[in-house]
Amino acid sequence: MLVGSGTVSASLIVQTKPGCPDKCGNVSIPYPFGIFDAAGGEECSINGVGSGYANVVERNSSIAEYSSLCRSACDVRENIEEGSCNGSGCCQLTIPKGINFFQANVYTSSDNHTKVWSFDHCSYGILAEQDAYTFRASDLLLSSTDFIVKGKGLPLVLDWAIGNKTCEEARDSGALACQENSNCINSDNNLGYRCSCFDGYEGNPYLSPGCQDVNECENQSDNPCVGNCTNTKGSYYCTCPEGSFGDGRKDGHGCSTKKQVVPLLKLALGIGSGLLFFIIGCCWSYFFVKKQKQIKLREKYFENNGGLLLKQNIPAKEGGVESTKIYTAKELE
């Protein structure tokens, strides 16, 4: 079985060539990866579909051969340890990195199996993610059908990869398969690389014209913004309607209506202006009262010093010509 990535970018839309299956069970298989004979070139085929299994082989790949062996024995029921593949009833091997094909073979010893039939009916092999399977002694009593059902519920991670070159080597040779608006990612577990769309783009990064911009604002009633949504290349931005403020995002602060409150600066200016007019009013009142007092004081001095009597005794000639003129002290100086 090809160890080829369940870690495909979420922005990838699975696309395949016409007539080629895009799934193996519930595993999506994006183009240019597929299910076909190793010598079949561009053809697509599935082997052994009726039995519930499929051979998944990488295109035009050279298969590295590895051989590993583990042995489990369970002559005595009491030696079996629950939850542990320590060789008593269960053994476990780690698949080396870089293999493209996997085949498990189970062999039984030449000893008489009837000696352990009461607690160990058959021998099975299963391919699964490390630590996904927990051994139970009761598994030794499962029928082949029951064990297959249990095995199908265990996860297996596939690491899809193209060719046997790194991104840099493929780019330098002009054979890079990644199209527009996509990243090239070197495989962590094998030779080769994968392609994934830039953030904000979707599509198949292996097919021309490459990944296309996602219009996050296309659906005005269902987009990331609570206010106005504006799409940009590979992104978008949100703004709040007039009369409100905030970042306008559903996953942010959203938009809030502006409250009708008097800003601190306006309040300070209002108080300052009021105090200024009050002081000016007080000063004007003070000088006005003071001037009135001076006028009354002069009138009092005029009366006390015989000013009224003098004014009455000054004769006036006909025609309005004054015969006597009164000068102030300042004028006399």
C-alpha positions in Angstrom: 0.0 0.0 0.0 1.3 3.4 -0.9 2.3 5.5 2.1 1.3 8.6 0.1 -1.0 12.8 2.9 -4.0 12.9 4.9 -2.5 16.3 5.7 -3.8 17.8 2.5 -4.6 21.5 2.7 -8.2 22.3 3.7 -8.3 24.8 0.8 -7.8 22.0 -1.7 -10.8 21.0 -3.8 -10.5 17.4 -4.9 -10.4 17.2 -8.7 -9.5 14.1 -10.8 -9.2 13.2 -14.5 -12.5 12.1 -16.1 -13.2 8.4 -15.3 -10.7 8.2 -12.4 -12.1 7.5 -8.9 -11.4 10.3 -6.4 -11.9 8.2 -3.3 -10.6 5.0 -1.8 -13.2 4.1 0.9 -13.6 7.5 2.7 -10.1 8.8 1.8 -10.2 11.6 -0.8 -7.5 11.2 -3.5 -6.7 14.5 -5.3 -5.2 14.7 -8.8 -2.5 13.9 -9.8 -2.6 11.1 -7.3 -4.8 8.2 -8.1 -5.6 4.5 -7.9 -4.3 2.5 -10.8 -1.8 -0.2 -11.9 1.9 0.7 -11.4 2.5 0.0 -15.1 -0.8 1.6 -16.2 0.6 5.1 -16.8 -2.5 7.4 -17.0 -5.0 4.6 -16.7 -7.1 4.2 -13.5 -8.0 0.8 -12.0 -8.9 -0.7 -8.7 -7.7 -4.2 -7.7 -9.7 -6.5 -5.4 -12.7 -4.1 -4.9 -15.0 -7.0 -4.1 -12.9 -8.1 -1.1 -12.9 -4.6 0.3 -9.3 -3.8 -0.3 -7.5 -1.7 -2.9 -3.9 -1.6 -4.0 -2.7 2.1 -4.0 0.4 2.5 -6.0 2.4 5.7 -6.8 2.7 6.7 -10.5 5.9 5.5 -12.2 7.6 5.0 -8.9 10.5 2.8 -8.0 9.7 0.6 -5.1 12.3 0.3 -2.3 12.2 -3.1 -0.7 12.3 -3.5 3.1 11.7 -6.7 5.0 10.9 -6.8 8.7 9.7 -9.6 11.0 8.2 -9.9 14.4 7.2 -13.0 16.3 4.5 -13.5 18.8 3.9 -16.6 20.8 1.1 -17.4 23.3 1.5 -20.9 24.5 0.0 -20.1 27.9 -3.0 -17.8 28.4 -1.5 -16.3 31.6 1.4 -14.9 29.6 -0.8 -12.6 27.6 -0.6 -9.0 28.8 -3.6 -6.7 28.2 -2.9 -3.5 26.3 0.7 -4.5 25.4 2.2 -5.9 22.2 5.2 -7.4 23.9 5.4 -10.7 21.9 2.9 -12.6 24.0 -0.1 -12.9 21.7 0.8 -9.7 19.9 3.8 -8.1 18.3 4.3 -4.7 16.6 6.6 -3.4 13.9 7.3 0.2 12.8 7.2 0.8 9.0 10.4 2.6 7.9 10.1 5.9 6.1 10.3 6.1 2.3 8.4 2.9 1.4 5.9 3.0 -1.4 4.4 -0.5 -1.1 3.3 -2.5 1.9 2.3 -6.2 2.2 1.8 -8.1 5.4 2.1 -11.9 5.5 1.1 -13.9 8.5 2.7 -17.3 9.1 1.8 -19.8 11.8 4.3 -22.1 13.4 4.4 -25.9 12.7 3.2 -26.6 16.3 -0.2 -28.0 16.7 -2.6 -25.0 16.9 -5.2 -26.9 18.8 -3.2 -26.5 22.0 -4.1 -22.8 22.2 -7.5 -23.0 20.4 -9.3 -22.2 23.6 -7.9 -18.6 23.7 -6.3 -18.1 20.3 -8.2 -19.0 17.2 -6.4 -17.3 14.3 -3.5 -15.0 13.4 -4.1 -11.6 11.8 -2.1 -8.6 10.6 -3.2 -5.0 10.5 -1.8 -1.7 9.1 -2.6 1.3 11.3 -1.2 4.5 12.7 1.2 4.0 15.6 -0.5 3.7 19.0 -3.9 3.6 17.3 -4.5 -0.1 18.2 -4.7 -1.3 21.8 -4.3 -5.0 22.1 -6.9 -7.0 24.0 -6.7 -10.7 24.7 -10.3 -11.0 23.5 -9.1 -10.0 20.0 -7.5 -13.5 19.7 -11.0 -15.0 19.7 -12.4 -12.7 17.0 -13.4 -14.2 13.7 -11.8 -12.9 10.5 -14.9 -10.8 9.7 -15.0 -9.2 13.1 -11.3 -8.4 13.0 -11.6 -6.8 9.6 -14.4 -4.6 11.0 -12.3 -3.6 13.9 -9.3 -2.8 11.7 -11.4 -0.6 9.4 -12.0 1.7 12.4 -8.3 2.4 12.9 -6.7 5.5 11.4 -4.0 5.4 8.8 -2.1 8.5 7.6 -1.2 8.7 3.9 1.6 11.0 2.8 1.0 12.0 -0.8 4.1 13.1 -2.6 5.2 13.9 -6.2 8.3 12.3 -7.7 11.7 11.9 -5.9 12.9 15.5 -5.9 12.7 18.4 -3.5 10.9 21.6 -4.3 14.2 23.3 -5.0 15.4 20.5 -7.3 12.1 20.4 -9.2 12.0 24.2 -9.6 15.6 24.3 -10.9 15.0 21.6 -13.4 11.8 23.3 -14.7 9.6 20.3 -13.7 7.8 21.8 -10.7 4.2 20.7 -10.7 2.8 23.4 -8.5 0.7 25.9 -10.5 -0.1 29.6 -9.9 -1.0 30.9 -6.3 0.3 27.7 -4.6 3.1 26.7 -2.2 5.5 23.9 -2.6 6.1 21.8 0.5 8.8 19.1 0.8 7.6 15.8 2.1 8.6 15.1 5.7 8.6 11.3 5.4 9.8 10.6 1.9 11.4 12.0 -1.2 9.2 14.3 -3.3 6.9 17.3 -2.5 3.3 18.4 -2.3 1.5 21.6 -3.5 -1.1 23.6 -1.5 -3.0 26.7 -2.3 -2.1 30.1 -0.8 -4.3 31.2 2.1 -7.4 32.8 0.6 -7.2 30.7 -2.5 -8.9 27.4 -3.5 -8.8 24.8 -6.3 -6.3 22.1 -7.4 -2.7 23.4 -7.2 -1.6 20.8 -9.7 -3.9 21.8 -12.5 -3.7 24.9 -14.7 -4.5 27.7 -14.1 -3.8 26.9 -10.5 -5.6 28.1 -7.4 -8.3 30.8 -7.6 -9.1 33.6 -5.2 -11.8 32.8 -2.7 -14.5 35.6 -2.7 -15.3 35.6 1.0 -17.8 38.4 0.4 -19.7 36.8 -2.4 -22.6 35.9 0.0 -23.5 39.1 1.7 -25.7 37.4 4.2 -23.0 34.8 5.2 -19.5 36.2 5.2 -16.9 36.9 7.9 -18.1 40.5 8.4 -20.9 41.9 10.4 -20.6 45.2 8.5 -19.4 45.8 5.0 -17.3 43.1 3.4 -14.8 44.0 0.6 -13.0 41.2 -1.2 -9.3 41.5 -2.2 -6.8 39.1 -3.9 -6.3 36.3 -1.4 -8.0 38.2 1.4 -10.8 40.6 2.4 -11.4 43.4 4.9 -14.4 44.5 6.9 -15.7 48.0 7.7 -18.5 49.2 9.9 -21.5 51.1 8.5 -21.7 54.9 9.0 -22.5 55.9 12.5 -20.8 52.8 14.1 -17.2 51.8 14.9 -15.2 48.6 15.4 -13.3 46.1 13.3 -16.5 44.8 11.6 -15.5 41.1 12.0 -17.7 38.3 13.3 -14.7 36.8 15.0 -13.5 40.2 16.3 -15.1 43.1 18.0 -17.9 43.6 15.4 -19.5 47.0 15.1 -21.0 49.2 17.9 -23.2 52.2 17.6 -21.5 55.5 18.6 -22.9 56.8 21.9 -24.2 60.4 22.1 -21.9 61.5 24.8 -20.1 64.9 25.3 -16.4 64.4 24.8 -14.1 65.4 27.6 -12.5 68.1 25.5 -15.9 69.7 24.6 -16.9 69.5 28.3 -13.6 71.2 29.3 -14.0 74.0 26.7 -17.6 74.6 27.8 -16.7 74.9 31.5 -13.7 77.1 30.6 -15.8 79.4 28.5 -18.4 79.7 31.2 -15.8 80.6 33.8 -14.2 83.2 31.5 -17.6 85.0 30.9 -18.3 84.8 34.6 -15.0 86.5 35.5 -15.5 89.2 32.7 -19.0 89.8 34.1 -17.7 90.1 37.6 -15.0 92.6 36.6 -17.5 94.7 34.5 -19.9 94.7 37.5 -17.1 95.7 39.9 -16.0 98.7 37.7 -19.5 99.8 37.0 -20.4 99.8 40.7 -17.2 101.6 41.5 -17.8 104.3 38.9 -21.4 104.8 40.2 -20.0 105.3 43.7 -17.5 107.9 42.5 -20.2 109.8 40.7 -22.4 109.8 43.8 -19.4 110.8 46.0 -18.7 113.8 43.8 -22.3 114.9 43.9 -22.2 114.6 47.7 -19.0 116.7 47.8 -20.6 119.3 45.5 -23.7 119.6 47.7 -21.7 119.7 50.9 -19.5 122.5 49.6 -22.3 124.8 48.6 -22.4 123.8 45.0 -26.2 124.1 44.8 -26.3 127.6 46.4 -23.6 128.8 44.0 -25.4 127.4 41.1 -28.7 129.1 42.1 -27.0 132.6 42.6 -25.2 132.7 39.2 -27.2 135.2 37.1 -27.8 134.4 33.5 -28.3 137.0 30.9 -30.9 136.8 28.2 -29.7 135.1 25.1 -28.1 132.3 27.1 -24.6 134.0 27.5 -23.0 132.9 30.7 -21.6 135.6 32.9 -19.7 133.3 35.2 -17.9 130.1 34.3 -17.0 127.3 36.8 -13.7 125.5 36.2 -12.8 122.1 37.6 -9.6 121.7 39.7 -8.0 119.8 36.9 -8.7 122.6 34.4 -7.3 125.2 36.7 -4.0 123.4 36.9 
